[in-house]
Amino acid sequence: MLSLPLNLPSAASLATVRRQSIGLAVLALVLFTLGNVDQTTIGFDSRFMVFAQEMLRHGPSFFPTTYGEPYPDYSATSTFFVYLLSLPLGRVTSLTAWLPTAIASAVLVGLMYRLVAAYSRQWALLSVALLLLSSTFITETRAISLDQMLATVSFAVFYLGYAADHFGARRRTGLLLALLVLGFAIRGPIGLVVPTGMLCSYYLLSGQWRRMFMFGLQAVALLAVCIGVLLLLAKVSGGQDFLNEVVRMQFTSRMDGSEGKSSLFYYFSSSLGNYALAYPVAIVSLVAIALLGRQPLTPALRLVMFVAAAGLIVMVGLSIPQAKKARYMLPMVPMAAIIAAYPFQALDGRLYAWLRGLLQGLFLLTPSALIAGLLFAQHRIAEHLASIGVITSVLVLLQVIAVAVLFKAQWRAASLAACAVLALWMTFIWEYEPLERAAYDTRSFTAAVQDIIQRDPAPIALYAMPKDGKAIKFVVNFPQDLKPTFLETPTELAAVQGPVYVVIAKTVYQELPDSRLAASPVLLSSRFDKDDYLLFRLP
């Protein structure tokens, strides 16, 4: 049991930290939305863009819809956020779609800083930097990510519980329960269970048994109520069959492995890469704390123990379901970042000094490493890579600044980390993101199909394009509702009534037995989602 501190940070100090955290969150939001105006939609975002487009056309509903039918895997909460932001424009853009996630990420940055800066501003800044250098955090922030929103809700719940004991804040039980409801509304049962587990781990470790049981019981009751409301809304939205699908997709399929199975220790091993540097360095920092033996149990070290327990409860708890995905670990990464940056707070000890030197060395070399990576990429994929002149100049400037601050001991660590963060994010936004969106582009092919259909209207059929996969990526680029015919077999293709346009992958077309398509000319051949696709018109 870790006893609570007797000495709280001063009110003036906490007020200063609050102002700084707001400023940092605003700067983070600018970084998270930089260059995002109306980018082409790719990958997993396509499904959520279609959700928002249909809501914008037909109005809010309890569940998002695709092809005019309710979708059982999510509630409409996150879609409603995008809907509200898209209303002034009258259409959904990548900016309005990503903005809820970006705002959530910026709030997370502000809360992280506010939690840690009460003990050390340098520790807080390095914690934020390690969070921002995690690749999965970057990709999820620049996307529509329910798990990133859940990470913010979970951290907010932990922060409120911690602040009530350590910063003299009021106990906001009502707000805590409201956040649990919000988490459920965004992410289903996992959205309530994860933040509950994180706060209960804090209460347990701090010896607040009664408070842990009370909050846990309230959360269980709230979970039962939320599930009941969810199932009722499912019944109202789509009847008994839809309710059964909601139960299957949001509950049983994640537990029984029908969505895919991974090993019990998947998160403990995969996070070494998915959440580097924060996660692997956090492990080393915890080892250093253990090897140094008995140390004064300072408020900072107590915080490390609390966030370590919260992060561990997420990893252990989410390892139980069979279905596992890297993004599910996002609520853990701010905890890992805080632990990883702890050597910049614990100044005594050779191991801490070694870790500080290692991290600062990595920060220092980041701009040069990215320059080398860009030059290599330009050599290998020159025809797809945008001009690297501007970004290389920016990286060179950041490298010069990083070398210059080596001689400024007071600002060295934070400045090196800032240079590394800017270098990585600028490279991601200016080079990697355009390259990825060009490779997986779906807008160009769909626009060409639209032009052909407008000149000679007819229904459209999609062959061997799953409704929730390739088809969604096709439909997302249409400015109006599209309900294509889905064909799966040569028999269905032979029976389809013309006139009709048929979209088919080139590789699938080449493997077809003799069909009606063989007698029809190819109207369009182009790249779609990194594959070659064809368009035919059957009479």
C-alpha positions in Angstrom: 0.0 0.0 0.0 1.3 3.5 -1.0 0.2 6.1 1.6 -1.1 9.5 0.4 1.2 12.5 0.6 0.9 15.0 3.4 2.3 18.0 1.4 0.2 19.1 -1.6 1.6 21.4 -4.4 0.7 25.0 -3.8 -2.4 26.5 -5.3 -0.3 29.1 -7.2 1.9 26.3 -8.6 -1.2 24.3 -9.7 -2.8 27.4 -11.3 0.4 28.0 -13.4 0.5 24.4 -14.4 -3.2 24.6 -15.5 -2.5 27.6 -17.7 0.5 25.9 -19.3 -1.4 22.7 -19.9 -4.1 24.6 -21.8 -1.4 26.3 -24.0 0.3 23.0 -24.6 -3.0 21.3 -25.6 -3.7 24.1 -28.1 -0.3 23.8 -29.6 -0.8 20.0 -29.8 -4.1 20.5 -31.6 -2.5 22.6 -34.2 0.1 19.9 -34.8 -2.5 17.2 -34.9 -4.5 18.9 -37.6 -1.7 20.4 -39.6 -2.1 20.0 -43.4 -5.5 18.3 -43.0 -8.1 20.0 -45.2 -9.8 17.4 -47.4 -7.6 14.4 -47.8 -8.6 11.3 -49.6 -10.1 8.6 -47.4 -8.3 5.3 -47.0 -8.4 2.2 -44.9 -10.4 1.9 -41.7 -11.5 5.6 -41.9 -13.7 4.8 -44.9 -16.3 3.0 -42.8 -16.6 5.9 -40.3 -16.7 8.4 -43.1 -19.7 6.5 -44.6 -21.4 6.5 -41.2 -21.0 10.3 -41.0 -22.1 10.9 -44.6 -25.3 8.9 -44.1 -26.1 10.7 -40.9 -25.5 14.0 -42.5 -28.0 13.0 -45.3 -30.7 11.4 -43.2 -30.2 12.8 -39.7 -29.0 11.3 -36.4 -29.8 7.8 -35.3 -28.9 5.6 -32.4 -26.6 3.4 -34.5 -24.6 4.5 -37.6 -25.8 3.2 -40.9 -24.2 1.8 -44.1 -26.3 1.3 -47.2 -29.2 2.7 -45.2 -29.1 -0.1 -42.7 -28.0 0.2 -39.0 -24.5 -1.1 -38.3 -24.2 -3.2 -35.1 -20.6 -2.9 -34.1 -20.7 0.7 -32.7 -23.1 3.2 -31.3 -23.5 6.4 -33.1 -21.8 8.6 -30.5 -18.5 9.2 -32.4 -20.4 9.6 -35.7 -22.6 12.2 -34.0 -19.5 14.3 -33.1 -18.4 14.2 -36.8 -21.9 15.0 -37.9 -22.0 18.2 -35.7 -18.7 19.4 -37.0 -19.7 18.7 -40.6 -23.1 20.5 -40.5 -21.7 24.0 -41.1 -19.9 22.7 -44.3 -22.8 20.6 -45.5 -20.4 17.7 -46.1 -18.0 15.4 -44.4 -14.3 16.2 -44.9 -11.2 14.6 -43.5 -10.8 17.6 -41.2 -14.3 17.3 -39.7 -13.9 13.6 -39.5 -10.5 13.6 -37.7 -11.2 16.6 -35.5 -12.9 14.7 -32.6 -9.9 12.4 -32.4 -7.5 15.3 -32.6 -9.3 17.2 -29.9 -9.3 14.1 -27.7 -5.5 13.7 -28.2 -4.9 17.4 -27.4 -6.9 17.1 -24.2 -4.9 14.0 -23.3 -1.7 16.0 -23.8 -3.0 18.7 -21.5 -4.1 16.3 -18.8 -0.7 14.5 -18.9 1.2 17.7 -18.5 -1.1 18.8 -15.7 -0.7 15.5 -13.8 3.1 15.4 -14.0 4.1 19.0 -14.1 3.0 19.5 -10.5 6.2 17.5 -9.6 8.5 18.5 -12.5 7.9 20.5 -15.7 10.8 18.8 -17.4 9.4 15.4 -16.5 6.0 16.4 -17.8 7.4 17.7 -21.1 9.5 14.6 -21.7 6.4 12.5 -20.9 4.4 14.3 -23.6 7.3 14.0 -26.0 7.5 10.3 -25.6 3.8 10.0 -26.1 4.0 12.0 -29.3 6.9 9.9 -30.6 4.8 6.6 -30.4 4.0 5.5 -33.9 0.5 4.1 -33.1 -0.4 7.3 -31.3 0.6 9.3 -34.4 -1.4 7.2 -36.8 -4.5 7.0 -34.6 -4.4 10.8 -33.9 -4.4 11.5 -37.7 -7.5 9.3 -38.2 -10.9 8.5 -36.9 -10.1 6.6 -33.7 -12.6 5.5 -31.1 -9.7 3.9 -29.1 -7.9 7.3 -29.0 -11.0 8.9 -27.6 -11.3 6.1 -25.0 -7.6 6.7 -24.1 -8.5 10.3 -23.2 -11.6 9.4 -21.3 -9.6 6.7 -19.3 -6.8 9.1 -18.5 -9.3 11.8 -17.4 -11.0 9.3 -15.0 -7.6 8.4 -13.5 -6.6 12.1 -13.3 -9.7 13.1 -11.5 -9.3 10.4 -8.9 -5.6 11.2 -8.4 -6.1 15.0 -8.3 -8.8 14.7 -5.6 -6.1 13.1 -3.3 -2.9 14.9 -4.3 -3.9 18.3 -5.7 -6.7 19.3 -3.3 -9.3 19.0 -6.0 -12.9 18.3 -5.3 -14.2 14.7 -5.5 -16.3 14.8 -8.7 -18.2 11.5 -8.5 -20.9 12.7 -10.8 -18.3 13.7 -13.4 -16.5 10.4 -13.1 -19.7 8.4 -13.7 -20.5 10.7 -16.6 -17.1 9.9 -18.1 -17.8 6.2 -17.8 -21.1 6.7 -19.6 -19.2 8.6 -22.3 -16.7 5.9 -22.6 -19.4 3.3 -23.0 -21.2 5.4 -25.6 -18.0 5.7 -27.6 -16.5 2.3 -27.3 -19.2 0.0 -25.9 -18.5 -2.2 -22.8 -14.7 -1.9 -23.1 -15.2 1.9 -22.9 -16.6 1.6 -19.4 -14.5 -1.3 -18.1 -11.0 0.2 -19.0 -11.3 3.5 -17.1 -13.0 1.8 -14.2 -10.1 -0.7 -13.9 -7.5 2.1 -14.1 -9.1 4.1 -11.3 -9.8 1.1 -9.1 -6.1 0.1 -9.5 -5.2 3.5 -8.1 -7.6 3.2 -5.2 -6.3 -0.3 -4.4 -2.6 0.7 -4.5 -3.3 3.7 -2.3 -5.2 1.6 0.3 -8.6 3.2 -0.3 -10.5 -0.1 -0.1 -13.9 1.4 0.7 -13.7 3.9 -2.1 -12.5 1.2 -4.6 -15.5 -1.0 -3.7 -18.0 1.8 -3.8 -16.7 3.1 -7.2 -16.5 -0.5 -8.5 -20.1 -1.3 -7.5 -21.3 2.0 -9.1 -19.5 1.1 -12.3 -20.9 -2.4 -12.4 -24.5 -1.0 -11.9 -23.8 1.6 -14.5 -22.5 -1.0 -16.9 -25.7 -3.1 -16.5 -27.8 0.0 -17.1 -25.8 1.0 -20.2 -26.0 -2.5 -21.6 -29.7 -2.6 -21.1 -30.2 0.8 -22.8 -27.9 -0.4 -25.7 -29.9 -3.5 -26.2 -33.2 -1.6 -26.1 -32.0 0.9 -28.6 -30.8 -2.0 -30.8 -34.2 -3.6 -30.7 -35.9 -0.3 -31.5 -33.4 0.4 -34.4 -33.5 -3.0 -36.2 -35.6 -5.6 -34.4 -34.5 -8.8 -32.8 -32.2 -9.9 -35.6 -30.2 -6.6 -35.3 -30.2 -6.9 -31.5 -28.6 -10.4 -31.9 -26.0 -8.9 -34.2 -25.2 -6.2 -31.7 -24.7 -8.9 -29.0 -22.5 -10.9 -31.3 -20.3 -8.1 -32.6 -19.9 -6.1 -29.4 -19.7 -8.9 -26.9 -19.3 -12.6 -27.9 -17.2 -12.2 -31.0 -14.5 -10.3 -29.1 -14.4 -12.9 -26.3 -14.6 -16.1 -28.3 -12.0 -15.3 -31.0 -14.4 -15.3 -34.0 -12.8 -11.9 -34.9 -9.4 -13.5 -34.8 -7.2 -14.9 -32.1 -3.8 -13.8 -30.7 -1.6 -15.1 -27.9 -2.2 -14.2 -24.3 1.0 -12.2 -24.3 0.4 -10.4 -27.6 0.2 -6.9 -26.1 3.3 -7.4 -24.0 5.4 -8.2 -27.0 3.8 -6.3 -29.8 3.9 -3.0 -27.8 7.7 -3.0 -28.0 7.3 -1.8 -31.6 3.9 -0.3 -31.7 4.5 2.0 -28.8 8.2 2.6 -29.0 10.0 4.5 -27.5 7.6 4.9 -24.5 6.8 1.2 -23.8 10.2 -0.4 -24.0 11.9 2.5 -22.2 9.2 2.3 -19.5 10.1 -1.3 -18.9 13.8 -0.4 -18.6 12.9 2.5 -16.2 10.9 0.1 -14.0 13.8 -2.3 -14.0 16.1 0.5 -12.9 13.7 1.4 -10.1 13.7 -2.2 -8.9 17.5 -2.6 -9.2 18.2 0.6 -7.2 16.5 -1.1 -4.2 15.1 0.9 -1.3 14.5 4.5 -2.3 12.7 7.4 -0.6 9.0 7.0 -1.5 8.7 10.5 -3.0 5.4 11.8 -4.5 7.0 11.4 -7.9 7.9 7.8 -7.3 4.4 7.1 -5.9 2.9 8.6 -9.1 5.1 6.2 -11.2 3.8 3.2 -9.1 0.2 4.4 -9.6 0.5 4.8 -13.4 2.4 1.6 -13.7 -0.5 -0.3 -12.0 -3.1 1.5 -14.2 -1.2 0.7 -17.4 -0.7 -2.9 -16.3 -4.4 -3.4 -15.5 -5.2 -2.3 -19.1 -2.7 -4.7 -20.6 -3.8 -7.7 -18.4 -7.5 -6.9 -18.8 -7.5 -6.6 -22.5 -5.3 -9.7 -22.9 -8.3 -11.8 -21.8 -10.5 -11.4 -24.9 -9.3 -13.4 -27.9 -9.6 -10.5 -30.3 -6.6 -8.2 -30.0 -5.5 -5.2 -32.0 -2.6 -2.8 -31.4 -4.9 0.3 -31.1 -6.7 -1.3 -28.1 -3.6 -0.5 -26.0 -3.9 3.3 -26.5 -5.1 3.9 -22.9 -1.8 2.3 -21.7 0.6 4.5 -23.7 0.3 7.8 -21.6 1.1 5.7 -18.5 4.1 4.2 -20.3 5.3 7.6 -21.4 5.2 9.0 -17.9 7.2 6.0 -16.6 9.7 6.2 -19.5 10.4 9.9 -18.7 10.9 9.3 -15.0 14.8 9.2 -15.2 14.5 13.0 -15.9 12.9 13.4 -12.5 15.0 10.9 -10.5 18.4 12.5 -11.0 20.4 10.3 -8.6 21.6 6.9 -9.7 23.9 5.7 -12.5 21.1 3.8 -14.2 18.9 6.9 -14.4 21.9 8.9 -15.8 22.4 6.2 -18.5 18.8 6.2 -19.5 18.8 10.0 -19.7 21.9 9.9 -21.9 20.3 7.2 -24.1 17.1 9.1 -24.7 18.8 12.4 -25.3 21.1 10.6 -27.8 18.0 9.2 -29.6 16.3 12.6 -29.7 19.5 14.2 -31.0 19.8 11.7 -33.9 16.2 11.6 -34.9 16.4 14.4 -37.6 19.5 12.9 -39.2 17.9 9.4 -39.1 14.8 10.7 -40.9 16.9 12.5 -43.5 18.7 9.2 -44.2 15.4 7.4 -44.4 14.0 9.9 -46.9 17.1 9.7 -49.1 16.8 5.9 -49.1 13.1 6.0 -49.9 13.7 8.5 -52.7 16.2 6.1 -54.2 13.8 3.1 -53.9 10.4 4.7 -54.7 11.3 7.9 -56.4 8.3 7.9 -58.7 5.9 7.9 -55.7 7.8 10.1 -53.3 7.1 13.8 -53.3 9.9 16.3 -53.5 11.9 16.0 -50.3 13.7 19.3 -50.7 11.5 21.3 -48.2 11.2 18.6 -45.6 14.9 17.9 -45.8 15.7 21.6 -45.2 13.4 21.6 -42.2 15.1 18.5 -40.8 18.5 20.0 -41.3 17.4 23.1 -39.4 16.0 21.0 -36.6 19.3 19.0 -36.5 21.3 22.2 -36.2 19.1 23.4 -33.4 19.4 20.1 -31.6 23.2 20.3 -31.8 23.2 23.9 -30.6 21.1 23.1 -27.5 23.6 20.4 -26.4 25.5 23.3 -24.8 22.4 24.6 -22.9 22.1 22.2 -20.0 19.0 23.8 -18.5 17.0 23.3 -21.7 18.8 20.4 -23.3 16.5 17.5 -22.7 13.2 19.3 -23.4 14.6 21.0 -26.5 16.1 17.8 -28.0 12.8 16.1 -27.4 10.9 19.0 -29.1 13.2 18.8 -32.1 12.6 15.0 -32.4 8.9 15.4 -32.1 8.7 18.1 -34.8 11.0 16.1 -37.1 9.0 13.0 -36.8 5.6 14.7 -37.2 6.7 16.9 -40.1 8.0 13.9 -41.9 4.9 11.9 -41.3 2.6 14.7 -42.4 4.6 16.0 -45.4 6.0 12.7 -46.8 4.6 9.5 -45.3 0.9 10.5 -45.2 0.8 11.7 -48.9 2.7 8.6 -50.0 0.3 6.3 -48.1 -2.8 8.0 -49.4 -1.5 8.0 -53.0 -0.7 4.2 -52.8 -4.2 3.4 -51.3 -6.1 6.1 -53.2 -9.7 5.2 -53.9 -11.0 8.7 -54.9 -9.5 8.8 -58.4 -11.0 5.6 -59.7 -14.4 6.3 -58.1 -14.5 9.8 -59.6 -13.8 8.3 -63.0 -16.6 5.8 -62.6 -19.0 8.6 -61.6 -18.2 10.5 -64.7 -19.0 7.5 -66.9 -22.2 6.8 -65.1 -23.4 10.4 -65.3 -22.9 10.3 -69.1 -24.8 7.0 -69.5 -26.8 6.3 -66.3 -27.4 2.7 -65.2 -27.3 0.7 -61.9 -23.9 -0.5 -60.5 -22.8 -3.9 -59.3 -19.7 -4.7 -57.3 -18.2 -8.2 -57.9 -16.3 -9.9 -55.1 -16.1 -6.7 -53.1 -17.1 -7.3 -49.5 -19.8 -4.9 -48.2 -17.7 -3.9 -45.2 -14.4 -3.9 -47.0 -13.6 -2.8 -50.6 -17.2 -1.8 -51.2 -17.1 0.8 -48.4 -14.0 2.3 -49.8 -15.8 2.7 -53.2 -19.1 4.0 -51.7 -17.3 6.6 -49.5 -16.3 8.7 -52.5 -19.9 9.1 -53.9 -21.6 12.4 -53.1 -25.0 10.7 -52.7 -26.3 7.4 -51.3 -25.3 4.4 -53.3 -26.9 1.0 -52.9 -25.0 -1.3 -55.4 -25.8 -4.9 -56.2 -23.3 -7.2 -54.6 -22.2 -10.2 -56.7 -20.2 -13.0 -55.3 -20.2 -15.9 -57.8 -20.1 -16.3 -61.6 -23.6 -17.6 -61.4 -24.8 -14.4 -59.9 -22.9 -12.4 -62.5 -24.5 -14.4 -65.3 -28.0 -13.8 -63.8 -27.7 -10.0 -63.2 -30.1 -8.0 -65.3 -28.7 -5.3 -67.5 -28.0 -2.6 -68.3 -25.6 -2.5 -65.4 -22.1 -1.4 -64.7 -19.8 -3.9 -63.1 -16.7 -3.1 -61.0 -14.3 -5.9 -60.5 -10.6 -6.4 -59.5 -8.4 -7.2 -62.5 -6.9 -10.3 -60.8 -10.5 -11.6 -60.1 -11.5 -10.9 -63.7 -8.6 -12.9 -65.0 -9.6 -15.9 -62.9 -13.2 -15.9 -64.0 -14.4 -18.6 -66.3 -16.0 -17.5 -69.6 -18.6 -14.9 -68.6 -20.6 -12.0 -70.0 -17.8 -9.6 -69.2 -15.5 -11.2 -71.8 -17.8 -9.9 -74.5 -17.9 -6.3 -73.1 -15.2 -3.7 -73.6 -13.3 -2.4 -70.6 -14.6 1.1 -69.9 -12.0 1.9 -67.3 -8.8 0.4 -65.9 -7.2 2.1 -63.0 -5.7 1.7 -59.5 -8.0 1.4 -56.6 -6.8 0.8 -53.0 -3.4 -0.4 -54.3 -5.0 -2.9 -56.7 -5.9 -2.7 -60.4 -9.7 -2.5 -61.0 -11.9 -2.6 -64.1 -15.2 -1.2 -65.1 -17.6 -2.9 -67.6 -21.1 -2.2 -68.8 -23.3 -5.1 -69.4 -26.2 -4.6 -71.8 
